[in-house]
Amino acid sequence: MSERRIAISIQNILLITATVLLLLLLWQLSSLLVILMISVVLAATLAPIINSAQQLGIPRWLAVLLVYLGLLTILVGVGVLIGPTVAQQIQRLFRRLPDYLEVLESLIDRLAVRLGISEPIISQIFDTQTLTNWAIRSSQQLVVRSYGVTRGFLGGILSVILALFLSGYMLSGAKRLIKGIVSLFPKPWDDRLAAQVKPVSRRMGNYIQGRVLVSGILGVAITIGLKVLGITEFALGLGVIAGGTNLIPFFGPVLGAIPALIVAIAQGGWTFLWVFLLFVIIQNVETYVLDPLLVGSSVRVHPLYQLLAVVGGAQVLGIIGALIVPPWIAGASVLLENLYLQPKRQAEQQAAALSPPSREETQSTLSMKG
């Protein structure tokens, strides 16, 4: 008895030690894990294009090469066309931001005087310097988390290149890669997991494709709308900011609207109201038209879980986490639905069909016959 207890305790100690060492190894390789997560998301996003090209008779490796070259050409072209203008407008906006905040504070002070509220109370509640420092500090924390994951600026560039190469390898040798991974699992789980690759990839890819397309449309619409409303000096930069932040669910649209509203307040007159209405209209079009049409039911995850995914991803990985964790949650929901919930419901239905009728049901049946 004592020898068995000692043997079991030693096994437990070894198991705990191995688990701790594995967790430490994963923590040290956190950057590589993040790169793998990004690579999977990229591969799932581009897989439909690769499959369509392959159906046209193009070899898969050549289709992958052509798609990546086309994507790189588009990104470089867009950067050359609007990159310098966007950079100049954003730099000019940051230089003038303190002046805009002073205008905002003076407007709030005048409103407080009209309402009979003493100015010191307003200064304590709404301190532009404190709010500015808080916003800058919060933004820096998100960037630092992403910066720390990629190990600096040069590490970030190398991480992007590595993610592109890994996603390209996943796309070109998808069948061999999937077969090798699922072969590690015993039967029948290998076949079950292999059958889930396409729906998981489709769910993740549809989510990213929809978000990118919706964000691009919103960025263009906001840029045009701001130019029409007279904010031509920062229209393109504010449109790019709004479109980029819109990639982040829930919080992105609000974050993208704040710079434009601050500039609108400084413009004076009715500009703030019109800009506010512009963002309200565009966000409603996104919610009720673009998202159902372009994103559709690709997520199928409760909004609360999506919100937790965004917040948790941002807390751990910064901006990168807020972008890549939601599609992973969408993919995980496919596995949960197909491998657990559906079999569970089927088993419950079969058990209910095979179970004998209860005494109450028998008596009710006999009474109906009588």
Contacts in CASP RR format, 6 or more apart in sequence:
PFRMAT RR
TARGET T0000
AUTHOR 0000-0000-0000
METHOD contacts of the structure
MODEL  1
MSERRIAISIQNILLITATVLLLLLLWQLSSLLVILMISVVLAATLAPII
NSAQQLGIPRWLAVLLVYLGLLTILVGVGVLIGPTVAQQIQRLFRRLPDY
LEVLESLIDRLAVRLGISEPIISQIFDTQTLTNWAIRSSQQLVVRSYGVT
RGFLGGILSVILALFLSGYMLSGAKRLIKGIVSLFPKPWDDRLAAQVKPV
SRRMGNYIQGRVLVSGILGVAITIGLKVLGITEFALGLGVIAGGTNLIPF
FGPVLGAIPALIVAIAQGGWTFLWVFLLFVIIQNVETYVLDPLLVGSSVR
VHPLYQLLAVVGGAQVLGIIGALIVPPWIAGASVLLENLYLQPKRQAEQQ
AAALSPPSREETQSTLSMKG
26 33 0 8 1.000
30 149 0 8 1.000
31 149 0 8 1.000
31 150 0 8 1.000
31 151 0 8 1.000
31 159 0 8 1.000
34 149 0 8 1.000
34 150 0 8 1.000
34 159 0 8 1.000
34 317 0 8 1.000
34 320 0 8 1.000
34 324 0 8 1.000
35 159 0 8 1.000
35 162 0 8 1.000
35 163 0 8 1.000
35 166 0 8 1.000
36 166 0 8 1.000
37 324 0 8 1.000
37 328 0 8 1.000
38 159 0 8 1.000
38 163 0 8 1.000
38 167 0 8 1.000
38 320 0 8 1.000
38 324 0 8 1.000
39 162 0 8 1.000
39 163 0 8 1.000
39 164 0 8 1.000
39 166 0 8 1.000
39 167 0 8 1.000
39 168 0 8 1.000
39 170 0 8 1.000
40 167 0 8 1.000
40 170 0 8 1.000
40 204 0 8 1.000
40 328 0 8 1.000
41 204 0 8 1.000
41 205 0 8 1.000
41 208 0 8 1.000
41 324 0 8 1.000
41 327 0 8 1.000
41 328 0 8 1.000
42 163 0 8 1.000
42 164 0 8 1.000
42 167 0 8 1.000
42 168 0 8 1.000
43 167 0 8 1.000
43 168 0 8 1.000
43 170 0 8 1.000
43 171 0 8 1.000
43 174 0 8 1.000
43 201 0 8 1.000
44 200 0 8 1.000
44 201 0 8 1.000
44 202 0 8 1.000
44 204 0 8 1.000
44 205 0 8 1.000
44 208 0 8 1.000
44 327 0 8 1.000
45 204 0 8 1.000
45 205 0 8 1.000
45 208 0 8 1.000
45 209 0 8 1.000
45 212 0 8 1.000
46 67 0 8 1.000
46 71 0 8 1.000
46 167 0 8 1.000
46 171 0 8 1.000
47 171 0 8 1.000
47 174 0 8 1.000
47 201 0 8 1.000
47 205 0 8 1.000
48 202 0 8 1.000
48 205 0 8 1.000
48 209 0 8 1.000
49 63 0 8 1.000
49 67 0 8 1.000
50 60 0 8 1.000
50 63 0 8 1.000
50 64 0 8 1.000
50 67 0 8 1.000
50 171 0 8 1.000
53 63 0 8 1.000
53 66 0 8 1.000
53 67 0 8 1.000
54 60 0 8 1.000
54 63 0 8 1.000
58 66 0 8 1.000
60 171 0 8 1.000
60 172 0 8 1.000
60 173 0 8 1.000
61 172 0 8 1.000
64 168 0 8 1.000
64 171 0 8 1.000
64 172 0 8 1.000
68 164 0 8 1.000
68 168 0 8 1.000
82 236 0 8 1.000
82 240 0 8 1.000
85 236 0 8 1.000
85 237 0 8 1.000
86 236 0 8 1.000
86 237 0 8 1.000
86 240 0 8 1.000
89 233 0 8 1.000
89 234 0 8 1.000
89 235 0 8 1.000
89 236 0 8 1.000
89 237 0 8 1.000
89 238 0 8 1.000
90 237 0 8 1.000
90 240 0 8 1.000
90 241 0 8 1.000
92 233 0 8 1.000
92 234 0 8 1.000
93 234 0 8 1.000
93 237 0 8 1.000
93 238 0 8 1.000
93 259 0 8 1.000
93 263 0 8 1.000
96 266 0 8 1.000
97 132 0 8 1.000
97 262 0 8 1.000
98 132 0 8 1.000
99 266 0 8 1.000
100 262 0 8 1.000
100 263 0 8 1.000
100 265 0 8 1.000
100 266 0 8 1.000
101 128 0 8 1.000
101 131 0 8 1.000
101 132 0 8 1.000
101 262 0 8 1.000
102 128 0 8 1.000
103 265 0 8 1.000
103 266 0 8 1.000
104 128 0 8 1.000
104 262 0 8 1.000
104 265 0 8 1.000
104 266 0 8 1.000
105 126 0 8 1.000
105 128 0 8 1.000
107 265 0 8 1.000
108 122 0 8 1.000
108 126 0 8 1.000
109 119 0 8 1.000
109 122 0 8 1.000
112 118 0 8 1.000
112 119 0 8 1.000
112 121 0 8 1.000
112 122 0 8 1.000
113 119 0 8 1.000
141 318 0 8 1.000
142 314 0 8 1.000
142 318 0 8 1.000
142 319 0 8 1.000
142 322 0 8 1.000
143 318 0 8 1.000
143 319 0 8 1.000
145 314 0 8 1.000
145 315 0 8 1.000
145 316 0 8 1.000
145 317 0 8 1.000
145 318 0 8 1.000
145 319 0 8 1.000
145 320 0 8 1.000
146 317 0 8 1.000
146 318 0 8 1.000
146 319 0 8 1.000
146 320 0 8 1.000
146 321 0 8 1.000
147 153 0 8 1.000
149 317 0 8 1.000
149 318 0 8 1.000
149 320 0 8 1.000
150 156 0 8 1.000
150 159 0 8 1.000
150 320 0 8 1.000
151 159 0 8 1.000
169 177 0 8 1.000
170 177 0 8 1.000
178 194 0 8 1.000
178 197 0 8 1.000
179 194 0 8 1.000
181 193 0 8 1.000
182 190 0 8 1.000
182 191 0 8 1.000
182 193 0 8 1.000
182 194 0 8 1.000
183 190 0 8 1.000
184 190 0 8 1.000
185 193 0 8 1.000
192 339 0 8 1.000
196 334 0 8 1.000
196 335 0 8 1.000
196 338 0 8 1.000
196 339 0 8 1.000
199 334 0 8 1.000
199 338 0 8 1.000
200 331 0 8 1.000
200 334 0 8 1.000
200 335 0 8 1.000
203 298 0 8 1.000
203 299 0 8 1.000
203 300 0 8 1.000
203 327 0 8 1.000
203 330 0 8 1.000
203 331 0 8 1.000
203 333 0 8 1.000
203 334 0 8 1.000
204 327 0 8 1.000
204 328 0 8 1.000
204 330 0 8 1.000
204 331 0 8 1.000
205 298 0 8 1.000
205 327 0 8 1.000
206 295 0 8 1.000
206 296 0 8 1.000
206 298 0 8 1.000
207 295 0 8 1.000
207 298 0 8 1.000
207 299 0 8 1.000
207 326 0 8 1.000
207 327 0 8 1.000
207 330 0 8 1.000
208 327 0 8 1.000
209 294 0 8 1.000
210 294 0 8 1.000
210 295 0 8 1.000
210 298 0 8 1.000
211 246 0 8 1.000
211 247 0 8 1.000
211 249 0 8 1.000
211 295 0 8 1.000
212 247 0 8 1.000
213 294 0 8 1.000
214 246 0 8 1.000
214 286 0 8 1.000
214 290 0 8 1.000
214 291 0 8 1.000
214 294 0 8 1.000
214 295 0 8 1.000
215 243 0 8 1.000
215 244 0 8 1.000
215 246 0 8 1.000
215 247 0 8 1.000
216 243 0 8 1.000
216 246 0 8 1.000
217 290 0 8 1.000
218 242 0 8 1.000
218 243 0 8 1.000
218 246 0 8 1.000
218 282 0 8 1.000
218 286 0 8 1.000
218 290 0 8 1.000
219 239 0 8 1.000
219 240 0 8 1.000
219 242 0 8 1.000
219 243 0 8 1.000
219 244 0 8 1.000
219 246 0 8 1.000
221 282 0 8 1.000
222 238 0 8 1.000
222 239 0 8 1.000
222 242 0 8 1.000
222 243 0 8 1.000
222 260 0 8 1.000
222 278 0 8 1.000
222 279 0 8 1.000
222 282 0 8 1.000
223 235 0 8 1.000
223 236 0 8 1.000
223 237 0 8 1.000
223 238 0 8 1.000
223 239 0 8 1.000
223 240 0 8 1.000
224 235 0 8 1.000
225 235 0 8 1.000
225 278 0 8 1.000
226 232 0 8 1.000
226 234 0 8 1.000
226 235 0 8 1.000
226 238 0 8 1.000
226 239 0 8 1.000
226 260 0 8 1.000
226 275 0 8 1.000
226 278 0 8 1.000
227 235 0 8 1.000
229 264 0 8 1.000
229 271 0 8 1.000
229 274 0 8 1.000
229 275 0 8 1.000
229 278 0 8 1.000
230 267 0 8 1.000
230 271 0 8 1.000
231 238 0 8 1.000
231 260 0 8 1.000
231 263 0 8 1.000
231 264 0 8 1.000
231 267 0 8 1.000
231 271 0 8 1.000
231 275 0 8 1.000
234 259 0 8 1.000
234 260 0 8 1.000
234 263 0 8 1.000
238 259 0 8 1.000
238 260 0 8 1.000
238 263 0 8 1.000
239 260 0 8 1.000
241 256 0 8 1.000
241 259 0 8 1.000
241 260 0 8 1.000
242 253 0 8 1.000
242 256 0 8 1.000
242 257 0 8 1.000
242 260 0 8 1.000
242 279 0 8 1.000
243 256 0 8 1.000
244 256 0 8 1.000
245 251 0 8 1.000
245 252 0 8 1.000
245 253 0 8 1.000
245 255 0 8 1.000
245 256 0 8 1.000
246 252 0 8 1.000
246 253 0 8 1.000
246 256 0 8 1.000
246 286 0 8 1.000
247 323 0 8 1.000
248 255 0 8 1.000
248 310 0 8 1.000
248 319 0 8 1.000
248 322 0 8 1.000
248 323 0 8 1.000
249 306 0 8 1.000
249 307 0 8 1.000
249 310 0 8 1.000
249 326 0 8 1.000
250 306 0 8 1.000
250 307 0 8 1.000
250 310 0 8 1.000
251 310 0 8 1.000
251 322 0 8 1.000
253 279 0 8 1.000
253 283 0 8 1.000
253 286 0 8 1.000
257 279 0 8 1.000
260 275 0 8 1.000
260 279 0 8 1.000
261 272 0 8 1.000
261 275 0 8 1.000
261 276 0 8 1.000
261 279 0 8 1.000
264 271 0 8 1.000
264 272 0 8 1.000
264 274 0 8 1.000
264 275 0 8 1.000
264 276 0 8 1.000
265 271 0 8 1.000
265 272 0 8 1.000
298 330 0 8 1.000
299 306 0 8 1.000
299 326 0 8 1.000
299 330 0 8 1.000
299 333 0 8 1.000
300 330 0 8 1.000
300 333 0 8 1.000
300 337 0 8 1.000
301 309 0 8 1.000
301 329 0 8 1.000
301 330 0 8 1.000
301 333 0 8 1.000
305 329 0 8 1.000
306 326 0 8 1.000
306 329 0 8 1.000
309 325 0 8 1.000
309 326 0 8 1.000
309 328 0 8 1.000
309 329 0 8 1.000
310 322 0 8 1.000
310 325 0 8 1.000
310 326 0 8 1.000
312 321 0 8 1.000
312 325 0 8 1.000
313 321 0 8 1.000
313 322 0 8 1.000
313 325 0 8 1.000
314 321 0 8 1.000
314 322 0 8 1.000
317 324 0 8 1.000
317 325 0 8 1.000
357 365 0 8 1.000
END
